[in-house]
Amino acid sequence: MPIRMRRHPLATAVVAVLGVVATVAGLGSASPALAQQGTGPGSGTGGPPPPPGNYDHTVYSNIHLSGDILPGTANGGGIDPAYPIPPCWLEPRFTGQLSWHRGGPLQPPVNNWDADTYWWWFANREPGFASVIGPGSGNRQQIINSFRKMQGHNGWWWVPAWLEPSSGPQCARNLVSTLNLNNGFLDFATQQGAPQGALTPQDLAAFARAALRLPKMTVHTNPAVGRPSDVNLPVWVWMTYQGPMAPQDRAAVQLLGGGSLWASVQTARPTITLSVSDPGQATVYRNCSPTGSPYSGNPAAIPPCGVTFLAPSIVGPYTITVTATWRVTYSDAAARNVQFGPGWPPAVRTVSQPVTVREIQTVNNG
């Protein structure tokens, strides 16, 4: 169960000290970002938050994405907005051993961030959170004492984190207000428990799935693209991939003091289906492996994966469409090979290829 300290009405204190906090040495203006291997709060390497980068989504998070992930950030951790991911959550950031260190927020430890320093940095970066803490009296020493009191306790400090700059902060403010956290906008919980709204392995699986990069696919035919085929002669179809045929990735939060929260997403080699624009004028061979049927060199052989057109393409080229579908599952410390539920778009790539088909003409000289 969470260790509950007396909840401090800190709004007045926050407003009063923001001007002081702005001058704290080493407290930069940039927040940690998804997929950023950081030197920010909780990263374990000390120093100020990481500098601004080319990130698609700014968050207050130590989530790191690795593996086959979408491009779009400094570390290649783009997020596909088509996937349902949590807009905000609480994330474990500091152990009880890192609640407070002598020196205080005006002289932050050079190589050691703690929950106390993070509180003041966060208040400076997001003063809007003062409005959800509630009006009342408070002072700087009272805030510091709330962290000093927990120094050395077994447990974790949980902090708000979010994604989209537009809706994320409001989501986090609502979360903080709803949960009535025990230190304004941070929360301390024992190692055996976690507060409501805490980041889960399923949440991490959602991030990993939204960042998973499927390989690009190129379709090849024989006769080759740009060369006509003939009626009643088979067209061989095969595929090559730019990237792993069975991609996988991982989302993890490294915990100070050892261990991590993590989830990994894995796929199987894709299932391939063929279709044509005019099925009444073709025989389709659908025994396709993930790589289709490369041309065997025998023009009379029937390919396992291919098409025989039964009439010429008079109006315009026929179209062969290849669809690759990946089965996607996730695993975490408690579960393996779990299917994603309803609401998750299928992992599909579709590529079409035009084919001109001519009719073989013969000349009878009598």
C-alpha positions as a Python dict, from the first residue, in 0.01 Angstrom:
ca = {
    (1, 'M'): (0, 0, 0),
    (2, 'P'): (124, 354, -67),
    (3, 'I'): (286, 539, 221),
    (4, 'R'): (69, 846, 266),
    (5, 'M'): (227, 1162, 397),
    (6, 'R'): (28, 1465, 497),
    (7, 'R'): (-88, 1632, 175),
    (8, 'H'): (49, 1986, 156),
    (9, 'P'): (-157, 2269, 6),
    (10, 'L'): (133, 2396, -201),
    (11, 'A'): (-19, 2636, -452),
    (12, 'T'): (88, 2950, -267),
    (13, 'A'): (435, 2812, -211),
    (14, 'V'): (474, 2718, -577),
    (15, 'V'): (377, 3063, -699),
    (16, 'A'): (604, 3230, -445),
    (17, 'V'): (914, 3034, -532),
    (18, 'L'): (891, 3014, -911),
    (19, 'G'): (1104, 3325, -951),
    (20, 'V'): (1371, 3171, -729),
    (21, 'V'): (1364, 2833, -900),
    (22, 'A'): (1424, 2992, -1238),
    (23, 'T'): (1775, 3082, -1126),
    (24, 'V'): (1870, 2735, -1001),
    (25, 'A'): (2201, 2632, -1154),
    (26, 'G'): (2180, 2346, -1402),
    (27, 'L'): (1801, 2337, -1442),
    (28, 'G'): (1760, 2361, -1819),
    (29, 'S'): (1449, 2451, -2010),
    (30, 'A'): (1400, 2123, -2197),
    (31, 'S'): (1205, 1824, -2069),
    (32, 'P'): (1308, 1461, -2106),
    (33, 'A'): (1172, 1306, -2423),
    (34, 'L'): (1053, 966, -2538),
    (35, 'A'): (1336, 751, -2669),
    (36, 'Q'): (1591, 997, -2541),
    (37, 'Q'): (1876, 824, -2360),
    (38, 'G'): (1909, 1104, -2116),
    (39, 'T'): (2111, 1283, -1860),
    (40, 'G'): (1790, 1412, -1713),
    (41, 'P'): (1618, 1346, -1381),
    (42, 'G'): (1615, 977, -1304),
    (43, 'S'): (1843, 877, -1586),
    (44, 'G'): (2110, 766, -1345),
    (45, 'T'): (2383, 969, -1512),
    (46, 'G'): (2324, 1301, -1338),
    (47, 'G'): (2328, 1644, -1495),
    (48, 'P'): (2043, 1863, -1617),
    (49, 'P'): (1756, 1749, -1841),
    (50, 'P'): (1859, 1673, -2198),
    (51, 'P'): (1873, 1958, -2449),
    (52, 'P'): (1596, 2011, -2704),
    (53, 'G'): (1596, 1755, -2984),
    (54, 'N'): (1407, 1660, -3296),
    (55, 'Y'): (1129, 1478, -3116),
    (56, 'D'): (780, 1406, -3245),
    (57, 'H'): (638, 1393, -2895),
    (58, 'T'): (765, 1574, -2589),
    (59, 'V'): (709, 1393, -2261),
    (60, 'Y'): (829, 1387, -1904),
    (61, 'S'): (936, 1027, -1930),
    (62, 'N'): (1225, 784, -1906),
    (63, 'I'): (1064, 542, -2153),
    (64, 'H'): (1320, 419, -2402),
    (65, 'L'): (1228, 253, -2732),
    (66, 'S'): (1469, 15, -2901),
    (67, 'G'): (1468, -236, -3186),
    (68, 'D'): (1283, -194, -3514),
    (69, 'I'): (1122, 143, -3447),
    (70, 'L'): (982, 419, -3665),
    (71, 'P'): (1202, 713, -3760),
    (72, 'G'): (1115, 1056, -3633),
    (73, 'T'): (1328, 1135, -3328),
    (74, 'A'): (1694, 1161, -3244),
    (75, 'N'): (1688, 795, -3140),
    (76, 'G'): (1439, 685, -3405),
    (77, 'G'): (1138, 660, -3176),
    (78, 'G'): (844, 803, -3366),
    (79, 'I'): (491, 720, -3253),
    (80, 'D'): (213, 633, -3499),
    (81, 'P'): (-99, 831, -3392),
    (82, 'A'): (-329, 559, -3531),
    (83, 'Y'): (-265, 342, -3226),
    (84, 'P'): (-437, 374, -2885),
    (85, 'I'): (-174, 481, -2634),
    (86, 'P'): (-228, 639, -2291),
    (87, 'P'): (-218, 1019, -2303),
    (88, 'C'): (-73, 1046, -1950),
    (89, 'W'): (37, 831, -1660),
    (90, 'L'): (253, 818, -1346),
    (91, 'E'): (604, 683, -1385),
    (92, 'P'): (853, 559, -1120),
    (93, 'R'): (1144, 798, -1118),
    (94, 'F'): (1331, 804, -785),
    (95, 'T'): (1380, 552, -506),
    (96, 'G'): (1337, 649, -144),
    (97, 'Q'): (1716, 658, -129),
    (98, 'L'): (1698, 948, -374),
    (99, 'S'): (1433, 1156, -197),
    (100, 'W'): (1654, 1436, -72),
    (101, 'H'): (2022, 1531, -48),
    (102, 'R'): (2188, 1809, 146),
    (103, 'G'): (2230, 2121, -59),
    (104, 'G'): (1867, 2174, -151),
    (105, 'P'): (1720, 2288, -481),
    (106, 'L'): (1919, 2613, -484),
    (107, 'Q'): (2240, 2410, -500),
    (108, 'P'): (2144, 2087, -675),
    (109, 'P'): (2393, 1800, -654),
    (110, 'V'): (2615, 1810, -961),
    (111, 'N'): (2595, 1438, -1038),
    (112, 'N'): (2287, 1326, -853),
    (113, 'W'): (1930, 1432, -914),
    (114, 'D'): (1675, 1350, -647),
    (115, 'A'): (1298, 1381, -600),
    (116, 'D'): (1335, 1711, -416),
    (117, 'T'): (1535, 1871, -700),
    (118, 'Y'): (1297, 1727, -956),
    (119, 'W'): (997, 1879, -775),
    (120, 'W'): (1140, 2230, -806),
    (121, 'W'): (1248, 2179, -1164),
    (122, 'F'): (902, 2048, -1254),
    (123, 'A'): (729, 2338, -1077),
    (124, 'N'): (939, 2577, -1280),
    (125, 'R'): (864, 2399, -1609),
    (126, 'E'): (492, 2340, -1547),
    (127, 'P'): (353, 2608, -1314),
    (128, 'G'): (1, 2516, -1427),
    (129, 'F'): (14, 2222, -1188),
    (130, 'A'): (-5, 2466, -897),
    (131, 'S'): (-371, 2519, -979),
    (132, 'V'): (-459, 2154, -919),
    (133, 'I'): (-274, 2126, -589),
    (134, 'G'): (-526, 2360, -429),
    (135, 'P'): (-510, 2697, -253),
    (136, 'G'): (-369, 2731, 95),
    (137, 'S'): (-60, 2822, 286),
    (138, 'G'): (281, 2663, 255),
    (139, 'N'): (642, 2752, 242),
    (140, 'R'): (962, 2642, 79),
    (141, 'Q'): (1091, 2458, 385),
    (142, 'Q'): (767, 2264, 416),
    (143, 'I'): (812, 2132, 62),
    (144, 'I'): (1173, 2036, 124),
    (145, 'N'): (1084, 1865, 453),
    (146, 'S'): (827, 1646, 281),
    (147, 'F'): (1109, 1493, 75),
    (148, 'R'): (1364, 1492, 356),
    (149, 'K'): (1118, 1294, 569),
    (150, 'M'): (1116, 1009, 314),
    (151, 'Q'): (1490, 992, 251),
    (152, 'G'): (1601, 629, 276),
    (153, 'H'): (1252, 473, 278),
    (154, 'N'): (1187, 167, 64),
    (155, 'G'): (974, 269, -230),
    (156, 'W'): (948, 489, -537),
    (157, 'W'): (860, 843, -619),
    (158, 'W'): (608, 844, -906),
    (159, 'V'): (588, 1149, -1133),
    (160, 'P'): (338, 1263, -1399),
    (161, 'A'): (430, 1197, -1762),
    (162, 'W'): (246, 1249, -2088),
    (163, 'L'): (272, 1262, -2465),
    (164, 'E'): (97, 1517, -2682),
    (165, 'P'): (192, 1876, -2591),
    (166, 'S'): (-168, 1985, -2657),
    (167, 'S'): (-378, 1740, -2454),
    (168, 'G'): (-113, 1565, -2243),
    (169, 'P'): (-54, 1831, -1976),
    (170, 'Q'): (-428, 1869, -1910),
    (171, 'C'): (-463, 1491, -1887),
    (172, 'A'): (-179, 1485, -1632),
    (173, 'R'): (-330, 1772, -1433),
    (174, 'N'): (-662, 1588, -1422),
    (175, 'L'): (-482, 1273, -1311),
    (176, 'V'): (-299, 1458, -1034),
    (177, 'S'): (-620, 1626, -920),
    (178, 'T'): (-819, 1301, -923),
    (179, 'L'): (-563, 1095, -734),
    (180, 'N'): (-496, 1354, -460),
    (181, 'L'): (-125, 1267, -459),
    (182, 'N'): (58, 1290, -131),
    (183, 'N'): (320, 1545, -230),
    (184, 'G'): (142, 1788, -456),
    (185, 'F'): (215, 1636, -796),
    (186, 'L'): (452, 1354, -693),
    (187, 'D'): (351, 1036, -511),
    (188, 'F'): (550, 795, -292),
    (189, 'A'): (458, 425, -290),
    (190, 'T'): (623, 120, -140),
    (191, 'Q'): (811, -128, -354),
    (192, 'Q'): (517, -366, -322),
    (193, 'G'): (260, -117, -446),
    (194, 'A'): (197, 145, -711),
    (195, 'P'): (-47, 438, -717),
    (196, 'Q'): (-352, 450, -937),
    (197, 'G'): (-269, 574, -1283),
    (198, 'A'): (74, 410, -1270),
    (199, 'L'): (246, 307, -1592),
    (200, 'T'): (187, -65, -1661),
    (201, 'P'): (360, -322, -1883),
    (202, 'Q'): (51, -308, -2102),
    (203, 'D'): (105, 65, -2148),
    (204, 'L'): (464, 0, -2248),
    (205, 'A'): (345, -264, -2494),
    (206, 'A'): (115, 1, -2644),
    (207, 'F'): (408, 240, -2692),
    (208, 'A'): (620, -34, -2847),
    (209, 'R'): (339, -133, -3084),
    (210, 'A'): (279, 228, -3189),
    (211, 'A'): (650, 266, -3264),
    (212, 'L'): (698, -69, -3444),
    (213, 'R'): (841, -28, -3793),
    (214, 'L'): (720, -278, -4052),
    (215, 'P'): (962, -342, -4339),
    (216, 'K'): (894, -188, -4676),
    (217, 'M'): (810, -445, -4941),
    (218, 'T'): (897, -456, -5311),
    (219, 'V'): (700, -680, -5549),
    (220, 'H'): (879, -847, -5840),
    (221, 'T'): (723, -1027, -6135),
    (222, 'N'): (834, -1235, -6428),
    (223, 'P'): (781, -1101, -6690),
    (224, 'A'): (938, -798, -6521),
    (225, 'V'): (764, -467, -6463),
    (226, 'G'): (733, -276, -6789),
    (227, 'R'): (742, -590, -7004),
    (228, 'P'): (413, -739, -7126),
    (229, 'S'): (293, -1084, -7033),
    (230, 'D'): (96, -1313, -7261),
    (231, 'V'): (-246, -1472, -7231),
    (232, 'N'): (-237, -1818, -7069),
    (233, 'L'): (127, -1785, -6963),
    (234, 'P'): (190, -1754, -6586),
    (235, 'V'): (321, -1443, -6416),
    (236, 'W'): (553, -1529, -6127),
    (237, 'V'): (527, -1307, -5817),
    (238, 'W'): (778, -1268, -5534),
    (239, 'M'): (873, -1014, -5271),
    (240, 'T'): (1182, -862, -5113),
    (241, 'Y'): (1188, -664, -4788),
    (242, 'Q'): (1381, -360, -4678),
    (243, 'G'): (1428, -441, -4312),
    (244, 'P'): (1369, -746, -4091),
    (245, 'M'): (1090, -968, -4220),
    (246, 'A'): (976, -1030, -3860),
    (247, 'P'): (1041, -698, -3682),
    (248, 'Q'): (1038, -655, -3306),
    (249, 'D'): (1091, -373, -3060),
    (250, 'R'): (1088, -297, -2690),
    (251, 'A'): (976, -19, -2454),
    (252, 'A'): (1137, -2, -2111),
    (253, 'V'): (1176, 226, -1811),
    (254, 'Q'): (1503, 163, -1632),
    (255, 'L'): (1456, 189, -1257),
    (256, 'L'): (1719, 353, -1041),
    (257, 'G'): (1837, 91, -798),
    (258, 'G'): (1805, -195, -1047),
    (259, 'G'): (1549, -365, -1267),
    (260, 'S'): (1310, -217, -1519),
    (261, 'L'): (952, -204, -1635),
    (262, 'W'): (942, -340, -1988),
    (263, 'A'): (736, -490, -2267),
    (264, 'S'): (854, -629, -2598),
    (265, 'V'): (658, -659, -2921),
    (266, 'Q'): (731, -941, -3160),
    (267, 'T'): (595, -1048, -3499),
    (268, 'A'): (592, -1363, -3709),
    (269, 'R'): (691, -1371, -4076),
    (270, 'P'): (404, -1223, -4277),
    (271, 'T'): (119, -1409, -4442),
    (272, 'I'): (90, -1319, -4811),
    (273, 'T'): (-229, -1297, -5016),
    (274, 'L'): (-268, -1217, -5388),
    (275, 'S'): (-558, -1053, -5568),
    (276, 'V'): (-616, -913, -5919),
    (277, 'S'): (-820, -624, -6050),
    (278, 'D'): (-1035, -845, -6277),
    (279, 'P'): (-1065, -1185, -6107),
    (280, 'G'): (-1296, -1317, -6380),
    (281, 'Q'): (-1011, -1291, -6629),
    (282, 'A'): (-739, -1463, -6425),
    (283, 'T'): (-638, -1776, -6239),
    (284, 'V'): (-464, -1680, -5915),
    (285, 'Y'): (-216, -1917, -5745),
    (286, 'R'): (-225, -1836, -5375),
    (287, 'N'): (21, -2079, -5221),
    (288, 'C'): (248, -1789, -5130),
    (289, 'S'): (534, -1804, -4881),
    (290, 'P'): (648, -1477, -4719),
    (291, 'T'): (884, -1432, -5014),
    (292, 'G'): (646, -1555, -5286),
    (293, 'S'): (777, -1755, -5584),
    (294, 'P'): (1095, -1629, -5751),
    (295, 'Y'): (1104, -1728, -6117),
    (296, 'S'): (1234, -2084, -6156),
    (297, 'G'): (1356, -2042, -6515),
    (298, 'N'): (1088, -2271, -6660),
    (299, 'P'): (835, -2058, -6853),
    (300, 'A'): (584, -2343, -6869),
    (301, 'A'): (586, -2422, -6496),
    (302, 'I'): (297, -2311, -6273),
    (303, 'P'): (420, -2091, -5987),
    (304, 'P'): (292, -2150, -5632),
    (305, 'C'): (248, -1773, -5606),
    (306, 'G'): (142, -1599, -5925),
    (307, 'V'): (-128, -1533, -6182),
    (308, 'T'): (-228, -1659, -6525),
    (309, 'F'): (-437, -1408, -6718),
    (310, 'L'): (-701, -1554, -6949),
    (311, 'A'): (-765, -1248, -7167),
    (312, 'P'): (-562, -953, -7293),
    (313, 'S'): (-570, -620, -7107),
    (314, 'I'): (-755, -421, -7372),
    (315, 'V'): (-883, -123, -7171),
    (316, 'G'): (-572, -84, -6952),
    (317, 'P'): (-323, -289, -6751),
    (318, 'Y'): (-444, -542, -6499),
    (319, 'T'): (-331, -492, -6139),
    (320, 'I'): (-178, -755, -5914),
    (321, 'T'): (-208, -664, -5545),
    (322, 'V'): (12, -827, -5281),
    (323, 'T'): (-95, -795, -4917),
    (324, 'A'): (142, -886, -4633),
    (325, 'T'): (-13, -930, -4287),
    (326, 'W'): (194, -970, -3971),
    (327, 'R'): (74, -1135, -3650),
    (328, 'V'): (180, -908, -3363),
    (329, 'T'): (202, -1008, -2995),
    (330, 'Y'): (370, -866, -2687),
    (331, 'S'): (546, -1008, -2383),
    (332, 'D'): (640, -865, -2045),
    (333, 'A'): (769, -994, -1714),
    (334, 'A'): (434, -1156, -1633),
    (335, 'A'): (298, -1270, -1969),
    (336, 'R'): (419, -1400, -2305),
    (337, 'N'): (279, -1380, -2657),
    (338, 'V'): (-32, -1180, -2570),
    (339, 'Q'): (-253, -1072, -2859),
    (340, 'F'): (-343, -706, -2891),
    (341, 'G'): (-714, -654, -2838),
    (342, 'P'): (-981, -480, -3046),
    (343, 'G'): (-902, -128, -3158),
    (344, 'W'): (-553, -207, -3277),
    (345, 'P'): (-511, -158, -3654),
    (346, 'P'): (-376, -470, -3826),
    (347, 'A'): (-11, -483, -3924),
    (348, 'V'): (-48, -476, -4303),
    (349, 'R'): (149, -367, -4608),
    (350, 'T'): (-13, -360, -4952),
    (351, 'V'): (171, -314, -5282),
    (352, 'S'): (13, -317, -5630),
    (353, 'Q'): (180, -387, -5963),
    (354, 'P'): (37, -312, -6309),
    (355, 'V'): (64, -588, -6571),
    (356, 'T'): (-5, -550, -6942),
    (357, 'V'): (-123, -874, -7104),
    (358, 'R'): (-119, -923, -7478),
    (359, 'E'): (-265, -1196, -7694),
    (360, 'I'): (-14, -1401, -7896),
    (361, 'Q'): (-84, -1356, -8267),
    (362, 'T'): (-9, -1623, -8529),
    (363, 'V'): (13, -1581, -8905),
    (364, 'N'): (-126, -1854, -9134),
    (365, 'N'): (36, -1840, -9482),
    (366, 'G'): (-189, -2114, -9619),
}
